Amino acid sequence: MSQHIWPFTGTRIQTLFGIEYPIIQAGMVWVSGAKLAAAVSNAGGLGLIGAGSMKPDLLADHIRTAQSLTDKPFGVNIPLLRGDAEELVQVVLDHKVPVVFTSAGSPKRFTPTFHDHGVKVVHVVPSVTLAKKVEAAGCDAVVAEGFEAGGHNGVDMITTMALIPQVADAVQIPVLAAGGIADGRQIAAAIMLGADGVQIGTRFAATVESSAHDNYKQAVVNASDRDTVFHLKQIGPARMFRNTWTERIAAAEQRGASVEELRELLGTKRERLGIFEGDLDEGQVEAGQGSGLIRDIPHASELLHRLVDETHAAIRHGKVSS
Ligand SMILES: Cc1cc2nc3c(=O)[nH]c(=O)nc-3n(C[C@H](O)[C@H](O)[C@H](O)COP(=O)(O)O)c2cc1C
């Protein structure tokens, strides 16, 4: 038994996935490979491999590596807008991954196939309307993601604080809160708002095992509450660090640029440039508003246990002691 005590009685998420703590390390392009996912799962959470930046062969490699690094359950995140989503799904089925988090597409598309193979399915949404669709599609749980979140995001711009209780009231399936969560006070608050657990992105992106470039990790550590911006509402809304490139996007959006012009300004491989290659001026450096709370680059296991301890302290003492 771990000395890090989860302060709530067994939640549905722990039972659903067979994990010790209902803390999910989000699937993130260019960030969450086998190393990060396995480290989080070994520490008692659920790590997700982010398939969004992987070709099917590379995903298969990462799954096999994760299987060699941990006996605990881990999952894969598949953004369904990928043209080769079907191939990625097949890789997951072939390798008997027990859990899949889908996003950016219809939850109806692959859920029956996953269930036929005994795979648990969770879908990510930014609104109550879509959360109800996830439940109707038969998914096992839903991630409700507020627009504080790093990366791609909903156009309705609903905050985590407002979204979580509304989704919790609207569906019967377990709810994972996401968006802006970087410490245990916020995890405790999310549970109080009706969540069964949390999905955390940016905080895990600034860990030793994350594949993000050191420049990215350092940018998260140096960030203030005001450093992220939300752009590209017309072609792919996303939260990222303000930089030279986002200033060009902001100017274009302000003058009412067409979709074509915005697509041209976006170009290709911006996420790779910003997150993996560490170009903080010209890349799409996706990160959430919680960055202002992040001040170090710990090992993922140390972080997970710290989050559990902080959650415990927040519940026992009403706050995290500083
Ligand atoms: C660098 C980065 C990459 C991301 N890539 C993906 C992705 O490939 N698929 C996805 O569903 N969400 C992606 N997200 C969103 C996360 O899965 C998660 O929901 C979000 O980070 C939660 O908000 P937080 O960053 O404030 O913790 C990404 C987020 C970040 C910061």
The ligand as an SDF file (V2000), in Angstrom:
LIG
                    3D

 31 33  0  0  0  0  0  0  0  0999 V2000
    1.1160   20.1460  -25.5720 C   0  0  0  0  0  0  0  0  0  0  0  0
   -0.2870   19.6270  -25.5600 C   0  0  0  0  0  0  0  0  0  0  0  0
   -0.6740   18.7070  -26.5270 C   0  0  0  0  0  0  0  0  0  0  0  0
   -1.9830   18.1740  -26.5160 C   0  0  0  0  0  0  0  0  0  0  0  0
   -2.3330   17.2250  -27.4320 N   0  0  0  0  0  0  0  0  0  0  0  0
   -3.5510   16.6380  -27.3530 C   0  0  0  0  0  0  0  0  0  0  0  0
   -3.8950   15.5450  -28.1970 C   0  0  0  0  0  0  0  0  0  0  0  0
   -3.1010   15.0690  -29.0210 O   0  0  0  0  0  0  0  0  0  0  0  0
   -5.1360   14.9950  -28.0830 N   0  0  0  0  0  0  0  0  0  0  0  0
   -6.0510   15.4610  -27.1590 C   0  0  0  0  0  0  0  0  0  0  0  0
   -7.1600   14.9150  -27.0580 O   0  0  0  0  0  0  0  0  0  0  0  0
   -5.7510   16.5040  -26.3500 N   0  0  0  0  0  0  0  0  0  0  0  0
   -4.5280   17.0680  -26.4080 C   0  0  0  0  0  0  0  0  0  0  0  0
   -4.1960   18.0680  -25.5270 N   0  0  0  0  0  0  0  0  0  0  0  0
   -5.1530   18.3990  -24.4580 C   0  0  0  0  0  0  0  0  0  0  0  0
   -4.9110   17.4870  -23.2560 C   0  0  0  0  0  0  0  0  0  0  0  0
   -5.2330   16.1560  -23.5920 O   0  0  0  0  0  0  0  0  0  0  0  0
   -5.6780   17.9080  -21.9880 C   0  0  0  0  0  0  0  0  0  0  0  0
   -7.0660   17.7000  -22.1270 O   0  0  0  0  0  0  0  0  0  0  0  0
   -5.3990   19.3330  -21.5900 C   0  0  0  0  0  0  0  0  0  0  0  0
   -4.0070   19.5590  -21.6330 O   0  0  0  0  0  0  0  0  0  0  0  0
   -5.9140   19.6240  -20.1950 C   0  0  0  0  0  0  0  0  0  0  0  0
   -5.6640   20.9370  -19.8280 O   0  0  0  0  0  0  0  0  0  0  0  0
   -4.3230   21.4040  -19.0520 P   0  0  0  0  0  0  0  0  0  0  0  0
   -3.2610   21.4810  -20.0670 O   0  0  0  0  0  0  0  0  0  0  0  0
   -4.6810   22.7430  -18.5260 O   0  0  0  0  0  0  0  0  0  0  0  0
   -4.0410   20.3940  -17.9780 O   0  0  0  0  0  0  0  0  0  0  0  0
   -2.9090   18.6140  -25.5350 C   0  0  0  0  0  0  0  0  0  0  0  0
   -2.4930   19.5530  -24.5740 C   0  0  0  0  0  0  0  0  0  0  0  0
   -1.2010   20.0480  -24.5670 C   0  0  0  0  0  0  0  0  0  0  0  0
   -0.7950   21.0190  -23.4850 C   0  0  0  0  0  0  0  0  0  0  0  0
  1  2  1  0
  2  3  1  0
  2 30  2  0
  3  4  2  0
  4  5  1  0
  4 28  1  0
  5  6  2  0
  6  7  1  0
  6 13  1  0
  7  8  2  0
  7  9  1  0
  9 10  1  0
 10 11  2  0
 10 12  1  0
 12 13  2  0
 13 14  1  0
 14 15  1  0
 14 28  1  0
 15 16  1  0
 16 17  1  0
 16 18  1  0
 18 19  1  0
 18 20  1  0
 20 21  1  0
 20 22  1  0
 22 23  1  0
 23 24  1  0
 24 25  2  0
 24 26  1  0
 24 27  1  0
 28 29  2  0
 29 30  1  0
 30 31  1  0
M  END
$$$$
